[in-house]
């Protein structure tokens, strides 16, 4: 049955791929990349309009292609491939703003806003984040349209503004103003990709949860006075002592099923006692010493627990006066499911009685996803057709994407691009952002099969 299914998928895929030749897809990709949507200006409207035109030219009904947003320069695109109306739609989500990039910072004469093909890679700002998925989704919508594919569920595409920064976030705006247009059973988004080691695929990452971004203000005031007669009382010293205690704070580790699968998958990338510790945690039979060893790695530590770190400090008002006020910013990334009230209580304990600790703004909790859901099983099955034997690994994002906003609005989100990069390579937001040409084209096929499978 499995073999038969695989053959069937391959046949219809290769047949249908001709519906949008690679050249046409790369044209779409290039067009989207070369429309400058870099923050902070980040005018997404021309990009949304260009992609709308592509869909309309491919035969989408104008009633199913909509440009909407809070401001003339912050428009989003929403498009719908009509299905048989069985069940809620699936949502394909990608942001079309990008992080700023300056030609003088890039090497080899690369222009971040011109798509350059070199040595098997495409270089450009947004070549991955997130114009790869955005243009793939557009091309795949066109492909399904040309094939006359009628899914059970509608397939909705949303290309959105202000994910990277800015305060007119497209997803937030759509949830608040056009919930009906984007409501879905499940959404696919950025957040994780695949990894190669020595040219072979070895992990397919799926972002299933995200840490919650939450900032706390530490504030301490005192009487001050003349700096020529200092006493023991000094708010800068007291704050420094509190932050020093904070640097030692280690919140509880959470070794849940997703973490176990993640550690099992990364164990082969390490050697010696670290590899043994990863395997032990993956089995759920670890010692305190092994947990301590993993926690010494910032990357692994961030996967295990909530982290809180001092990121800014200011205080004092004159070179010759005792300080009257000190303020520190403490940025936490809260483990999904952990209560911010617990984190706040821990920070207050560490800060001591005199320092006032206050959360900044309200927190937006983000619960973990079900890693055994039918959606996850579908991702695993489709991934197997593309990269046989490559384990699908749930990943918790330590940063933040728009996925959390949808999850908080009750729409499950899986972050999976299927874009494979060499293990450890990460140029997103940095200089010389690039994607292997083969990875981009494979991802396009993977996301096509996945959208079809989820909508069927
Ligand atoms: Zn992104």
Boltz pocket constraint, residues with backbone or C-beta under 6 A from the ligand:
constraints:
  - pocket:
      binder: B
      contacts: [[A, 95], [A, 129], [A, 130], [A, 163], [A, 190]]
      max_distance: 6.0
